[in-house]
Amino acid sequence: MKYSLRRIICSSVATLTGLTLWGCSGPQVQRYANESPKLDMAEYFNGTIDAYGIFTDRKGEVVKRFKVIIDAKWETKDGKKVGTLDEDFTYSDGTKQRRVWTLTETAPGVYSGTAGDVIGQAEGSVAGNALNWSYTLALPVDGTTYHVQFNDWMYLMDQKVMLNKAQMSKFGIYLGEVTLSFYKR
């Protein structure tokens, strides 16, 4: 009897752990492989793109509004596609910020990216109409810089419009979301 009870408890704990991990894993980019229009990073992020966004805190309240003008271009270096996304942010309080991304296609549909305020490298994959990025950003808040993790999803809606939703967390704790709408000129 004792052996059976231990077995049931161990089995239950293993099942609950598996379900918890499965529930936290979220969608995989391959889930969107058959969605269209197909996202070609070098095609969409080429030229001037306007983006409008908000940051909402964990309660869902809008904390910041902003506009971004992106100047994007691609070239081939050492047989790989390399893109530069020069982003100029203007926030609703009048502050400005600039971020310059360098994106490299490391394999078909697989990208790495760097920027001055990104810790290490961003890693992302494209499938169908979707891009999923993961990276750590050095985020300045009230004179202190925090390293926060981003789980960033972009969805191409048509040849001009892309929607973006990024969840921010620190130590696995949800902090809020950034929501953006991109419009290619």
Solvent accessible surface area in square Angstrom, and as a share of the most:
residue,aa,sasa,rsa
1,M,204,0.91
2,K,170,0.72
3,Y,145,0.55
4,S,55,0.36
5,L,104,0.52
6,R,151,0.55
7,R,159,0.58
8,I,108,0.55
9,I,94,0.48
10,C,77,0.46
11,S,63,0.41
12,S,53,0.34
13,V,87,0.50
14,A,67,0.52
15,T,76,0.44
16,L,115,0.57
17,T,69,0.40
18,G,37,0.35
19,L,99,0.49
20,T,82,0.48
21,L,121,0.60
22,W,190,0.67
23,G,56,0.54
24,C,104,0.62
25,S,66,0.42
26,G,41,0.39
27,P,73,0.46
28,Q,115,0.51
29,V,17,0.10
30,Q,120,0.53
31,R,155,0.57
32,Y,35,0.13
33,A,40,0.31
34,N,146,0.75
35,E,72,0.32
36,S,80,0.52
37,P,34,0.21
38,K,116,0.49
39,L,13,0.06
40,D,61,0.32
41,M,2,0.01
42,A,20,0.16
43,E,100,0.45
44,Y,8,0.03
45,F,3,0.01
46,N,74,0.38
47,G,33,0.32
48,T,44,0.26
49,I,0,0.00
50,D,16,0.08
51,A,0,0.00
52,Y,118,0.45
53,G,8,0.07
54,I,56,0.29
55,F,39,0.16
56,T,21,0.12
57,D,30,0.16
58,R,138,0.50
59,K,152,0.64
60,G,51,0.49
61,E,100,0.45
62,V,83,0.48
63,V,83,0.48
64,K,86,0.36
65,R,141,0.52
66,F,22,0.09
67,K,70,0.30
68,V,4,0.02
69,I,72,0.37
70,I,1,0.01
71,D,83,0.43
72,A,3,0.02
73,K,127,0.54
74,W,43,0.15
75,E,97,0.43
76,T,99,0.58
77,K,103,0.44
78,D,149,0.77
79,G,71,0.68
80,K,91,0.39
81,K,77,0.33
82,V,17,0.10
83,G,0,0.00
84,T,40,0.23
85,L,10,0.05
86,D,30,0.16
87,E,18,0.08
88,D,72,0.38
89,F,19,0.08
90,T,56,0.33
91,Y,35,0.13
92,S,64,0.42
93,D,100,0.52
94,G,50,0.48
95,T,72,0.42
96,K,154,0.65
97,Q,55,0.24
98,R,152,0.56
99,R,30,0.11
100,V,54,0.31
101,W,21,0.07
102,T,57,0.33
103,L,4,0.02
104,T,32,0.18
105,E,30,0.14
106,T,67,0.39
107,A,44,0.34
108,P,128,0.80
109,G,20,0.20
110,V,58,0.33
111,Y,8,0.03
112,S,13,0.09
113,G,1,0.01
114,T,55,0.32
115,A,14,0.11
116,G,88,0.85
117,D,30,0.16
118,V,12,0.07
119,I,79,0.40
120,G,57,0.55
121,Q,101,0.45
122,A,0,0.00
123,E,91,0.41
124,G,6,0.06
125,S,34,0.22
126,V,23,0.13
127,A,9,0.07
128,G,10,0.10
129,N,17,0.09
130,A,0,0.00
131,L,0,0.00
132,N,30,0.16
133,W,13,0.05
134,S,57,0.37
135,Y,27,0.10
136,T,29,0.17
137,L,9,0.05
138,A,18,0.14
139,L,46,0.23
140,P,87,0.55
141,V,65,0.37
142,D,144,0.75
143,G,88,0.85
144,T,66,0.39
145,T,77,0.45
146,Y,99,0.38
147,H,80,0.36
148,V,3,0.02
149,Q,72,0.32
150,F,16,0.07
151,N,63,0.32
152,D,8,0.04
153,W,22,0.08
154,M,20,0.09
155,Y,56,0.21
156,L,5,0.03
157,M,99,0.44
158,D,70,0.36
159,Q,104,0.46
160,K,88,0.37
161,V,41,0.24
162,M,0,0.00
163,L,75,0.37
164,N,7,0.04
165,K,101,0.43
166,A,3,0.02
167,Q,78,0.35
168,M,8,0.03
169,S,29,0.19
170,K,50,0.21
171,F,175,0.73
172,G,72,0.69
173,I,99,0.50
174,Y,89,0.34
175,L,44,0.22
176,G,0,0.00
177,E,33,0.15
178,V,23,0.13
179,T,59,0.35
180,L,22,0.11
181,S,44,0.28
182,F,8,0.03
183,Y,102,0.39
184,K,40,0.17
185,R,152,0.55
